[in-house]
Amino acid sequence: MANVGDGIRAAPGAWSFGGGVAESFDSHVARSVPFYGQTHELIERLSDEFLAPESRAYDLGCSTGLLTQRLAARHAGLAVEVVGVDREAQMVERARRRCAEFPSITIVEADLATLEFRPADLVVAHYTLQFIAPHSRPEVVERVASALNPGGALLLFEKVQNSDATLDRLLTAQYHNWKRTQGYNDSEIAAKASSLAGVLEPFTSDMNENMLSAAGFDRVVRVFRWLNWEGLLAIVA
């Protein structure tokens, strides 16, 4: 199986966050996900509205723990517990090393499809649910909603698909143009798209909003959108 830069696997549908991906993940994801750092900053600012002394927050699909660490550092004075969750052992290992100086952080190796949530005030899923099997996503979101305290929130960032195929191709082409500005060539872009086929399965915006409403979220608002990348804030009453 060929590798194409940054640990990208070129075989169709072969993308995985395991293997050696964890070693280069931070640099790779910053060049692959538009406004990756800026959306972390947005999540941090929004977290101020939901976290209080002794609150609990979850970072689902925490990968190497970058956002987990940032949330813990931002709320260090509030004794907020931040739980990072990832199913890949190497990601968990790197996250634990990165977050070792924060006793308020717990890094859990678990699959979100079976994770049992404890009561929380904030849950973040930053481009995570899109990698969960579509039939399992609603149940995960329902368990998140049930775990959130009244007034608690889910910040859900996802790549989305447009229901209009022509528009979807247009947005995807513009995204690929952006990737070229990040130093990727056409072969690498095509290989990554092929490797993600059937692994990253995006919903439409309407599907995500309907899923949140059906799970029990009372208010849903879009807080970020760039082409086919979107962030939603969902709040339980």
Secondary structure, DSSP 8 states (H G I E B T S, - for coil): --B-STT-B-STT---SSTTHHHHHHHHHHHHSTTHHHHHHHHHHHHTTT--TT-EEEEET-TTSHHHHHHHHHTGGGT-EEEEEES-HHHHHHHHHHTTT-TTEEEEE--TTT-----EEEEEEES-GGGS-GGGHHHHHHHHHHHEEEEEEEEEEEE---SSHHHHHHHHHHHHHHHHHTT--HHHHHHHHHHHTTTS----HHHHHHHHHHHT-SEEEEEEEETTEEEEEEE--
